Amino acid sequence: MRKIILVLTLALAMLVAFVPISNAEMAKEGSGSATTYWITKYTILPMGKESVQINYEGWGVSLSPTGEGILHNASCHVVGGLLAVKGVYENDSGMASFTRPDGDQVFITYKCSGVAGKTGKGTFTYVGGTGKFVGLQGGGEFSRYSLRPPAEGVGASFTDSKSSWKIIETKK
């Protein structure tokens, strides 16, 4: 009986200690970094000898090196496209949604330039979200690095990003 009381007392103490942490309100602004790993399916439309339009849809996971941040442990979905002339593009753009472990989502738009199949640099803008990310604003920059394709018509890459953000209260 004493063991049961001791275990219940310890469980109650841990519950009291950790519930405030798990229910803590999210900071209204911050900054951070993340690495996102992508697998994309793409369609190529040749446009003459020197140009190609590439449209893609991809899925991935995002991790923060600190184990924190609004994109840490998020799954993601991206849709975008670019026109490359002689392998160089300056107009890659698209949208992505990041779904966090708690189900809340973060939405971004981005623009990027670089060399097709190699590297790219770009900027992104937070354009809102769901749950605690309604009213999310801010953005950052990223570098994209292409990896060896795992199959025909499939791309692999990762992005390293840095960002700052703020949640603006919206009227309900």
HUKA-V642002 format. One record per helix or strand. SS is the DSSP state (2 for helix, 1 for strand). FROM is the first residue (numbers start at 1). LEN is the number of residues. If there is no record, write none. Layout:
BEGIN
ss = [SS:SS]
from = [FROM:FROM]
len = [LEN:LEN]
END
This chain:
BEGIN
ss = [2:1:1:1:1:1:1:2:1:1]
from = [2:29:51:74:88:105:119:131:136:154]
len = [21:19:13:12:12:11:11:3:16:14]
END
